[in-house]
Amino acid sequence: MLVNKAYKFRLYPNKEQQILMNKTIGCSRFVFNHFLAKWNETYKETGKGLNYRSCSKQLPALKQEYEWLKEVDSIAIQSSVKHLSESFARFFNKQTNAPRFKSKRNPTQSYTTKHTNGNIAVVGNTIKLPKLGLVKFAKSREVDGRLLNATIRRHPSGKYFISILVETEVDSLPQTKQSTGVDVGIKAFATLSDGTTYKNPRCLRRLENKLEKEQRKLSRRYKQAKQDRKPLHEAKNYQKQRVKVARIHEKIKNVRTDYLHKVSTEIVKNHDIIGIEDLQVANMLKNKRLSKAISEVSWSEFRTMLEYKAKWYGKEVVAIAKNFPSSQLCSHCGYRHPDVKHLALRMWQCPSCHRAHDRDLNASKNIEVEAIRLLTVGTTGIA
């Protein structure tokens, strides 16, 4: 099966390459904002927006007006126009909100360049990129497949990364003839219907005290810079502390992402049918008491990983409706116990069959049964 797959590596550019990367990021942002303003203005005047072709035709004139746009990768500038067009397409399809202007104050800055005529290539422990030449990178594995594009990102910590998108062949994993239901939570990150439990790594809680301490330092140095009437980019102590804080945030994110990849891969490898809840995480985050704990476990990212890995490897992920009472139903006799709505009730006994239940394990069993039922309905048409 042909799939699009991304490889992420850390880049080690020299000073000149860093300067050119930063210029390309700035130029891509400028072009995106320029055409977004034109797009909005045209829509107000005519009731219709622009399109990719009309914006693309204006690029040569824009380069004549702003000659510094010629210094950077032309494909990267073209890609920013393409991204704007795609953003509007998603907006009109009611998938996302309207595109917004990009700010240089955003934590992560990036640009994308497409592969054409061998302008992107892996050469030993370096990667060839347009205008940059050969850039050293941490080659942790081989890049297999047809190169499509590359996205260069500058993180708040000052590190540079590249994501290489390729089209490659992925073989399906052997069928295990096993199914499972996955109940995600806060106390335990995930509970499977066979009793397997994955603990909550609590990535933020591990480093929370250190993060708070460093953020307080950052706040003091910010106030000092303001008292000294120094621009923040010239305040060396502030910038050093900002990088320290950014690196802690980056470590938290990396630990969490690594854990999610390991758990999702293990579940997909061991099961053919995977039932999950269709949780409305955005709405759940409105709960002030639980928002921090919910955002820390990244349920949405976990579901995304399960879905694309299952698609790659010939497995099936079935989303269960958000109104399905997985926790309230007795997995043995089907009795619905309304008191289980309260999250504090972790263990309960069914009033009908007197079976004792662990809340999470019982929910995962019900999710598995419902997933199989939905698949059967979809295959046979039986309601």
Salt bridges, closest charged atoms under 4 A:
GLU71 OE1 - LYS23 NZ 3.01
GLU142 OE1 - LYS139 NZ 3.41
GLU167 OE1 - ARG146 NH2 3.11
GLU208 OE2 - LYS292 NZ 2.06
GLU234 OE2 - HIS233 NE2 3.72
GLU250 OE2 - HIS155 ND1 3.01
GLU250 OE1 - LYS159 NZ 3.11
ASP258 OD2 - LYS262 NZ 3.11
ASP272 OD1 - LYS315 NZ 3.56
ASP278 OD1 - ARG303 NH1 2.59
GLU296 OE1 - ARG205 NE 3.74
GLU307 OE2 - ARG303 NE 2.94
ASP360 OD2 - ARG346 NH2 3.00
GLU370 OE2 - ARG373 NH2 2.90
